[in-house]
Amino acid sequence: MRKCLSIFLIALWAAFPIAYPAFAAGPVIVIDPGHGGEDTGAVGPGGAEEKNVVLSLALKVAEILNERIPSTVLLTRTGDVFIPLEERTAFANRNGADLFVSIHVNAAVNREASGFETFFLSFDATDDDARRVAAFENRIVKTAEAKTDGDDIQLILLDLANTEAHHESSRLAENVHLSMLKYSGRENRGVKQAPFTVLVGATMPAILVESGFISNPAEEKLLTSKKEQGRIAEAIVDGIMGFTGTGAKAPGKDVTSIGKRTRKN
């Protein structure tokens, strides 16, 4: 019955994304699979596209969250569609979200670059690498209506730096990142700050997770495997649970089989 309800809710959201109702008690959590449609995101040496990898990850995260804690989990997309960056946090704001987690995979010219890093919003990037990542994730094609003036973005960022949501974003990033470190066993690239457009305007704790380097042939294979996607999703969920104080993970959950129920590749 629960499986059927989850499938129904996903189908309903795909048909009516803006009018998705609150069916569950607890926090409202928005999971944002990056890119989509004509915006493929990064492409690995084996041809894997970021937009597909992160959608699969996001669906797994949503399914595990629904299994673990009373919550309303919304996704910004459940199919291969383009959504402007500004619309993603606007959607979270309209639905009164308590948390916003944008899921991505990284890329670099150096194919040996590996590991994961977690970001929260700041006008000043932590370092050159953080600045590079933000520049890549911000470089999608925008419609004229979706364009935001650079001065407006700077004002929003400066104002956000003084809000409670911004400080809580730091704590959420730390929780998710430490959980990723525990689960992955891969290189720890740290918690960083950068001016990600997708995080601008969020009125709730909001982070962006770079869950590996699709440009690294070995990590591309990991990121496209059901087993590794399950581990990453599990880590993100445990980090969210640690932040919300919803307790330890439920025993006996098969993350890989949860992923199979949600999406077939």
N, C-alpha and C positions, 0 to 999 in steps of 0.2 A: 504493500500500500504506500509506504513512504517513497519507494522507488518511483511508483507511478506519479505521485504528487510532485516529486522533483522534476520529472520529465515534463509534466504539465506546466509547471511554473516556468521552466526554461522556454518551452514553446510559446507560452503567453507573452513572455518578455520579448522574444524575437519578433512577435507580431505587433506588440504595443509597448515599445521600450520606454516611452516617457510616462505612461500611465500605470506603471508597475505598482501594485498596491502592497501594503505592509501586511504580510500574512502571519508573521511570527513575532513573539515578544523578544525582548533583548535588544542588543545593539544593531543598528543598521550599518552594514558593511558593504562598501562599494569596491568591487574588484575590477580593475581596468586592464584588459589585455591590450598592450600597445599596438599601434599601427593598424593595418587592415585595409582591404580594398586595394586601390592602386598604390597605396603606401605599404610596400613590402617590409620595410625596416631593413636590417642587415641581412645579407645572404651569405651562407657558409660556403666553403670550398666544394662541398659535396652537393650544393644546391638547396639546402634547407633554408627556408625563409623565416625570419623572426616572427612575422605576423602569425604564422601557423603554430610555431612552437609555443608562443606565449598564450595563444588562445587555448591550446590544450592544457597548459599549466593552470590558467585561470579557471577553467571548468573543473579541474581537479580540486583546486583550492576551495571553490564554492561548494562542491559536493562534500568535502571533508568538513568544512565549517558547519554545514547543515546537519551532518551526522553527529558532530561533537557538542555544539552549544546551541541554546535557544537564540536564534538571531534571524534577521532578515538580510539575506545576501543578494545584492543586485550586481549585475555585470553591465558594463558599458556597451559591450557587444557580445553576441553569442554566435556570430557568423562572420564571414569574410566581407565586412563592410567598412567603408571609410567614415570616420567620425572626427571632426576638427578637434584639435587639442583643447581649445577653450570649452567645448561642449561637454567634455568628460567631467571636469570638476563642477561645471554648472549643473549637470545632471545630479551629481552627489549633493550639491547644495539644495536643489529643488526637492530632493527626497529626504532631507533631514539626516543625512548620513553622519554616523559617529566616527567612521574611519574611512580612509581612501587609500588603496594600495594599487599602484600602477606597476605591472609586471613587464619586464623587458629582458632581452639578452644583449650582451655587449659585442663589440667588434673593434679590431685594431689592425693597423698595417702589419705589425709584428704578429705573425701567426703563432708564435709561442706564448703570447699573452694569455693568461688564464686566471681563473678565480672569480669571485663574486664581490660586489660592493653594493651598499645601500645608501640612498640619498634622501635628504629632505631639503626644503627650499631655502635658498639664500641668494641675494643679488650677487655676492662675491663668491666665486667658486673656491673650493678648498685648495685645489692645485690645478696645474695645467691639464692633467688627465681628467679631472672632474669637469673642467671647462670644455674639453674635447667631447666628452660623452654628452653633455647638455647640448652642445652645438649640433651634434648628430641627431639626437632625439627631437630637437626643435625644428629640423629642416624639412618638414613636410610641406606639400603644396596646400595653400590656404585659399579659400574663396575670398572675394573682396569683402563680404560681410563679416568674415571670421577674423580679419586682420586686426591686430591690436597695436596701437602706437607704442613705440619703444619707451617714450617718456611715461606713458600710462602704466606700462609694466613695471618700470622702476618705482613709481609712486606706490603701486600696490605692494611690491616686495618690501619696500621700506616700512610701510604701514604694518604689513604682516609680521615683520620681525618683532614687533612689540606685543603681539597677541598671544594669548594662552595656547591657541591651537598650534602656533609655530613652535613653542617650547615643548608641547606634547608630541609634536612630530619628531623631535629629536629623540624622545624617549621611545616612541614606537619604532623608529629606525634601529635603535640600539637593541631592542627586544628581538626584532625580526632578524637582524644581522647575527646576533649571538646564537640564535637558533639555527640559522643557516650554517654557521661555523661548526656547530656541534654535529649537524647531520651530514654535511658534505665531505669533510676531510680534504677539501680543495683549498687553494690559496686564498688567504684573507686579505682583501684589498681595502678593507676598512669602511667605516661610516663617514660619509662626506656630505658637503653642501654644494649646491649648484643651482643656477637659474633655469630650472625646467619649466617651460611654458605650461605643461600639463598639470603642474602643481599650483600654478598661480590662481589666486582667487578662492582656494579651498577654505572653508570656514571650520573645518575639522582637522584633526591630525592626519597628515597626508605624506606618503613616502613613495619613492620609486625604487624598485628592486632590479638590479642587473644580475641575473642569476647564472651567468657564465658567458664565455666567449664563443659565439657561433663561428667566428673567424679562425678559431683553433680547431684543426681537424679532429683531434681527440675529444675535445669538449663538444664539438658539433654532434659527434656520435652519441655522447652521453645525453645531451639535451634533447635528442630525438628518440631516446629510448623510454619506454613506458616505466621501467624500473626507476630510472633517474628522475623522471618527471614526478613520479610518486614521492620520491625522497624530498625533492625541492618543495612540492606542495605541502607535504607534511611539516617541513621546517617553517614555512611561511605561516601555516595555521598555528603551530605551537608558539611562534613569536607573537601572533595576534592574541592568542589566549593568555600568554604571559602579560601582555600589555593591559588587557581588559580584566585580568584577575579572575578568569573563569576556570582556573584549576588545571590539573594535569590532563594529559591526553587520555581518551577513552581506550581501554584495552581491547585487543583482538581485532583491530581494524586493518583490513587488507587494502592498502592504498592503491596498489596496482589494479585490483579488481574494481575499486571505486572508479578509477579512471576509465576502465573499460565500459562501465555502465553509462558513463557520461558522454564519451566521444570515441568513435572508432576511426582509426587512421588507416 
